[in-house]
Structures are given as structure tokens and as C-alpha cells.
């Protein structure tokens, strides 16, 4: 899950679309530790690396103080 700006919440699969490794937060992006694929925080678009596709989105919404599946 990412929060690029206050009140803007996005959720994506944590499985890299290249080799199935688990991505983790990096410096302003999501980073795959296996082969250095990089993904955008706002839409999980591929920013670099061997990943062929963005991370799949998971629909979520803010409900009070919680983030829940939409």
C-alpha cells in the first residue's frame, strides 16, 4: 500500500511482474530487490528494470482511520 500524498491511498500486489520476488518501499518508489525493477507509488507503473508490466492494483478505500478493500 502506498500514500504518495496525504489522503491518497493506493494498494498493489507486492509480487514483481518479472520474476515473482516481493517488492519493498524504496526512495520514493517500490523496488524489487532481486533484479532492481522499480515501480511508481501512484499507479505501480514500471519506472525501470526488467519488469514487463505494472504491479496489479488492489481496489481499496479509506473508511475513517482504516484502509479497507473496496
N, C-alpha and C positions, 0 to 999 in steps of 0.2 A: 504494500500500500504506500502511496506517496501523497504528499501535501505540498505541492510546489508553492502555493500561496495560502494565506490564512483562509480557511473555509472551502478551499478547493481540494477535494479528495478523489484519488483515483486508485483502483486496485487492478493488478495484473497477475498473471501466472508468474511464479518465480522460477520457472523452468526455461532455460535458454533454448531458443529455437534452433541452435546449431548442433549441440551435442548432448543436451539434456542436463547440463550442470545447473546448480542452483545459483541464481544471481543474487547480488547483495548491494546495499547502498554504496555509492562511490561519491566522489566530489561533484555534486550537482547532477548526478546521473545514476543509473543502475548499471552494475558491472558484473560480467561473468568472469570468475576467477580462473576458469580453465583455459580459455583461448582469447580473453580480453574483448569479447563483444561488449558494446556499450549501447544502452537504451535511454531514451528521453524520459524524464519524470512525468511529463504531462500526458503523453499518449503511447509510450513504450516503443516509439519508432526506433529503428536501428540507426545509431549515430556512427558506428564503426565496428570493424571486426568481421568475422566470417558469418555471423548470424544472417540467415536468409530472409527472415520475417520479423515483424514486431512481436512483442510478447502479447498473448491473448488477453483481452480486457475481461475483468470481472465486474459486473454491474453492482455498485454499492451506492448508498445514500447516507447522509448524516441524519440521525434521529436523536435529538437532544445532544448529549455528550458522546454518543456511540456512533460507530460506523457499522452499518448492517447491510446484508445482501438486499438488493432491490428486487 
